[in-house]
Amino acid sequence: MRLKQLAVAIVAVGSMAAVSACAGGDSGGGEGGGDSYSIGISQLVQHPALDAATSGFKKSFEDAGVEVDWDEQNANGEQANATSIAQNFASSDLDLVLAVATPAAQAAAQAITDKPVLFTAVTDPVEAGLVQSNEAPGGNVTGTSDLNPVADQLQLVKDVKPDAKTVGIVYSSGEVNSQVQVDLAKEAAKGMGLEIKEATIANSGELGQAVDSLGKVDAYYVPTDNNVVSAVTTMVQAAEKNQALLVGSEAGQVEQGAAITRGIDYTKLGEQTGKMALKILQDGAKPADLPVETSDTLELVVNPAAAKKQGVEIPQKLVDEADKVIE
């Protein structure tokens, strides 16, 4: 099945060495300290995961002692804004552009063709039309995928609430990355005795009504959907009201009130993307030849207090195993 092949391909290429040389957008002229670049960042919306990815990206340059003039823009969750930002970046004197989240990356890839574009927090770069393949992107665009271990995350529902039968998922109808995750969840649910109930939204303002439309469920699962994550407190309130377990897809959601997740570290994912950018800017690597990478670091994060409000108790085994316990 294509989704399985995608997951395997992305993981496989993460360890491939990226080589090749070409003229990069090096305004510093040389390697090591003393380099100076101008980089634009287009972030789709402000929420902990995307903020962490952006922060990690910038940290890579700080750690390398590379001076950067940052032009940071936020689309506030609006595709029209992301398009406008991308068009402005296309006509600006930038050495490289970072796009954070799928819609921002799609806008950047369409508008910018003469300078390197990196993306992060994109679930399925091929399906989103950003690269020809994960192994050989083929254009001026490459980056890192945040493809989640959806099956592992869904398994947490059974680990915490063994008698659970139904899981509700709300996602954005316009986000390719979200549909990919829902399809993976449906496939995984078949072997777990779980039924997925789903509802779609066009923006975060529709989240409350969409959650209500799901009716009674035993648990909710929050994918890395930007509209849902930016209003995740609505999901937290629904979980508490309906006494349903809330499983997140990244640590920031657990910090805001989800009970548990096993997910990637977005700060480290951003750092990984920053190192790719340095290869392009300092070493002259071509985006076309840099395989899409994914994080190989997963962390188990639990919030026992949040779980209690949702009418469940996280097994002590998971608390002991956790990389982070939210107090």
N, C-alpha and C positions, 0 to 999 in steps of 0.2 A: 504493500500500500504506500502511496506517495508520501504521506506524513511520516510514516516510519522511516522511509528512506531519507527524508529531509533531516530528521533528528540524528540519524546515524552519520549523515554526511557532515553536518555542522560540527558534531563532536570530533569527527575524524580530522577535519581540516584545522581544528584549533591547535593541533600540535605540529602542523606542517611549518617548515621554515619558509619565510617569505623572502625571496631574493629577486634581484633585477635592478637595473639602474637606468635612470633617465633624468631629465632636467626637472627638478622639483621647484616649488615656489620659494626658493631660499633667498630671503632678502638680507640674510646675515653673511652669506658667503663664507662657508667654512664649517668645521666641526668643532664640538666642544663648547666651552664657555665663550661668551661674546656674541652668540647667535641672537638674532632678534626677529620676531615674526609678527604678522598681523593676522589674527584668526577671528572669524565670526562664528557665533554659537546661536543656533535657532532651536529653542526648546519649546515643545508644543504647549505644555501647561506646567504649572508649578504643583508638584506633589513630591513626597519624600524620595521615591525611587528615582525619578528623573533628576531631582536636585542632587542626589547622591552621585548619579552618573556624571553629571556636569562637573561637580566638585572633584571627582576622581580624575577626570580628564585633565583638568587644570593642574591638579597635584602632580601629575607625571612631568609636566614642564617645570614646575617648581623644584621637584626632586632632581631634575636633570640640570638645573641652573640655567634654564633657557628663558630669556626675557620675551614676553608676549604682550602685545597691545590687543586686549580683548574687546570685541564688540558683541555684547550679549543681548539677545532679544528673546522675548517670550510671546508666544502667539495666543496665550490665554485660552487655549482649547479651541480656537477658531481656525478652520482650514483656510479661510480667506486671509487671515492674518499671517499664517505660515507661508502662503503663496507670496504675499507682499514682502515679507522679510527675505525670502529666497530671491526675489527679483531685485531687491536692493543690494543684497550680497553679490549678485551676479555682476552688477555694474560697479562694485566697490573694488578698491585696490587691496584685496585680501590674498594671503598666501594659501589659506586653507579654510574650509567651512566644516563645522561639526553640526549635524542635525540630530536632535534627541527625540526619539519616538517615531513611529512609522509615518504618520501623516506629515510631519515636519521633514522627514527624509525624502518622502515622495515629492514634496514641493521643491526641495533643494535639488534633487536629481533632475527634475524637469527643467528647472530654470538655469542651472549652473553647469556649463559644459567645458569651460576652459580653465578650471582650477580644481584641485583635489577636494572631494567631498567625503567625509567620514560620517558614518551613522553609529548610534548606539541605542540600546533599548528597542531594537526592532526584532520581532519574533521570527518572521519568515521573509528574508530579503528577496528570495526568488519570487514567491507569490506576490509580494508587494511591487515587483517590477523594478527593483533597485539594482540587481546584478543578474548576469546571464547564468551563473552558477555560483555556489558557495566556494568551490575550489578555485575557480578562475572568473572573477567578477567581470573582467572584460572591458570596463569603461573607466571613467574617472571617479567611480564611487565604490567604496568598500567600508567595512567596519565590523562591529560586534553584534551578535544576536543574543537576546535574552530569552531564548526558547526555554520555557520552564519544564521541570520534571513533573508534568501535569499528573501522570499516573501516581507518582510518589505522593504528591500533595493530596490527591483524592483519597489515597489509602489512609491518610491521617484521619479522615472522617470515620472510617471503620476502626482505627486504632483507639480513637477517643470515645466514639459512640458506636459500639459494635452492633447495636440493634437498628441503626439508621437504615432507612430504605429509600428516602428521597433527598435529592440535593438540588437546590435552586441556584441558577446562574443568571445574572443579568450582564449584558454586554452591549457594546455599541455596534449597530448594524453597519456603520460605515468604516469600521476598523478591521482590516484584513487580519491583523495579528490576533484579534479577539476571536474571530471565527475559527482560526487554526486551533486555538486553545480549547474552544468548546468542542470541536470535532475530536480532539484528543481525549477530552474528558468523557465524551460519550462512548468512545471506544474502550477506554479503561473501565468505565462503569459496568460494562457488560459482564466482566469477570469478577465483579465485586458485589453483585446482587443489588446494585444501586440504580435508581431511575433518575435521570436528569430532567429537571423542569427548567425551561429557559424563557427569558423575556428580553426584548431588545429595546434600546433607547437611542435617541439621536443626540442628546446632550445630557449633562449631569442633572439638569433641572427635572428630568423625567424619571429619575432613579426611584424616588419614593413610590410613585404610582406603579412602576414596573415591578418592584419588589412585592407590593400588595397583590398584584395580578397573579403571582406564583401560587398564592394560597398557602396552605399548611405544608411545610417541609421540615425534615429533621435537621438539615444543615444547609448552609449557604457556602458557595465557593466563589472567591473573588479572583478572576484572572487579572493579568497585567493590562487591563483596559483603562485607558487614560481618563475617560469620562467617569468611570465607576470609581477608580482609585482617588481621583481628585475630590470625590464626595463620599469617601468610604465611611465617614461617621454615620451616614444614612443607613448603611448596611449594618453597622454596629448597633444602632438603635433598633432596627428590625430584628436582629438576632436576639437582643435582650427581651424585647417585647414578646416575641414568639417562642422564646426558649429554644432556639435553634443554634447549633454550633456554627461558628463562623471561622472558616479556614481561609487564610490569605495565601498570596503567591509570593510575597516578599516581606522582609522584616519591618519595613515602615508601616505596613498595614497592621501588624501585630502590636506595634508600639501605639497605634491609634485605637486599638480595641478588638482586633481579631484575636482568636484564641491561640492559633498555632500556624506555623508554616515551615516548610522545608524548601528553601529557595536560594537564589544566587545573591551575592553581595554586590549591589549596584555600584558602590564606590570602587570596588576592585574591577568591575566591568568597565567603568569609566577610565580607570588607570590603564587598563589593557588597551583601550582605544587610543589613549594618549600616546602610548608607546608605539602604536602603529603610525600615528601622526608624525612622531619623531623620525621614524624610518623613512617616511616620505620626504619630510622637510630637510633632514640632515644627511640622509644616506642616498637620497635620490630614488627611492623605491617607487614603482608605479602602482597606483591603486588597482589597476587592471590585473596585476600579478599577485596582489596581497590577498590570500584567502580570507573569507569571512571567518571570524573567530567567535568562540563562545566560552563562557566561564566554566572552569572545571572545579570551582569551589562552591559547595552548597553548605548552608548553615541551618540548623534546626533552632527555631526561635519559638518560645512559648510564653504565654501570658495567663498564668493560673487564675489571677483575679478576674480577668475578662471572661475566662471560661466559666467561672462560678456564676457570673451574672447571666450567662447564657444557659444555665441549668445543667452544666456538665462539669466533670472533674478530669483534669489531665492526668493520666496514669503516671505514677512516680517514676517509672522506668523512662518515660519520655522526658520528664523534668531533669532526671539525672543525666540523660544523654544530650540534653540541649546545649548548644553553643552559647545561647544567650537566654536568660530568664528575665522577662520584664516584670519588675516589682510593682 
